[in-house]
Each structure stands twice: as C-alpha cells, then as structure tokens.
C-alpha cells in the first residue's frame, strides 16, 4: 500500500499526497526551533516525494498554515526551494493561514497535487531478482538540522525516479525502513531476519530523509557511482 490518493480525471489521474508538521518552528513552546522556511521545505519534501514515487508529476502545492500569517512568505520560500532543487516548473502554491486564533505551537499541513497518465503501479516481488537499497539515512527531530549531509538530496531522488532499471522508489516515514519495505513489496511479508543493512530499520525517517529503491542488478554500478555515500544496499531479502 502506498501513501496518496489516486483519482481518475478524464484520460488522466490526479494524485494527492500530504504531510503535517507540529511543534517545529519559532514559537516559544515548539520542540524543535528552526526557521519557517525549513519547516515548509521538509513538509513539502515528504509530500512531493510520495507524489513522485507514485509516478505523478507535481502541479500544485496547498499549505494549511497555523504558524502565523506573518510567516506565510517564509513558508512559501521553503516550498520554492524544494521546487528549485527538483528542477520543476509551473507549480502553483496556494493555501490559507489561521488568523483568528493564536496558537502556542507551530503547525503546518502541506498537500501536493500531481497528475499522471496511468494508475498502474509495478508489482515488486522478492523472488523477481530485484535488488533493494536505502538512499540516505533515517533522521528525525534535531538530527535533520544537525546532519544535513546524511539526507538524500531531492535532485538525486528525481534522478533516480527517471532511471531505467529502477522499478520503484518509496520514501521512508515515521514507521521506519522495515515498515516501508512491507509497503513496497507486493503480497509478501518482509521480517527483520530478511533485512541486512547498515541502518536502524525501525528508526523514524522523519521528513523522508531517506527512501527505498528497488532496481535491477544490471544498473547497480551506475546507480552506486551517482549516489555515492548515500547508497546503503539491503541484503538478504529472499527467505532461505
């Protein structure tokens, strides 16, 4: 099962994905103090990666802002940064700000709307001879700010999505690598004993600081050369 809603619309399909952020920002009671540009950048990152992982092209971003009306420009700036890193264009940004009630903590919701020609997702099987890898490292909270070089870059994510031989990608969310592997693989269960990787497979991936890639072994050298230190191959998936 993938995150996101796919809606038929004529000869195309709309794809709707989203992410939420709470207690992160510049308010006194926020848990993680960061600029609002950073808040919106990472919320957009999650939603847009989920949208593109489904095979869609992002066309619009909708923000639900509970950080304060004065922070709107900074929030837009963070989304624009993500759009620029992806090399995308013609993406509209809209939304609404809560201006009636002041909140003690920051909160933000981001929705990404995309479109695609087909809603057929590839079936990923452990017995199909595919290889798996995690790109980036799972980080959460202050780690996201303190370890930026461990985060899989958005431009790299888009490049991987476009490569022949890459069968599927899936961002890692709050439930960790093992959970997302089970979302990616079709009609099979992946347990801990079947996963060998130099990362914590239960740790939250926070704002999708890493993602899983299923690919054909014939393209591994090309991929690993491009990905570099962000490449963490997963071994041992096939049960003995």
Secondary structure, DSSP 8 states (H G I E B T S, - for coil): --SSEEEEETTEEEEEEEEEEESEESSTT-SEE--HHHHHHHHHHHHHHHHHHTT-EEEEEEEEE-S-GGGHHHHHHHHHHHHHHHT--S-EEEEEE--SS--SS-EEEEEEEEEES--------TTTTEEEEEES----THHHHH-GGGS--HHHHHHHHT-TTEEEEEE--TTHHHHHHHHHSSS----GGG-B-SS-TTS--TTT-SEEEEEEGGGHHHHHHHHGGGEEEEB--S--
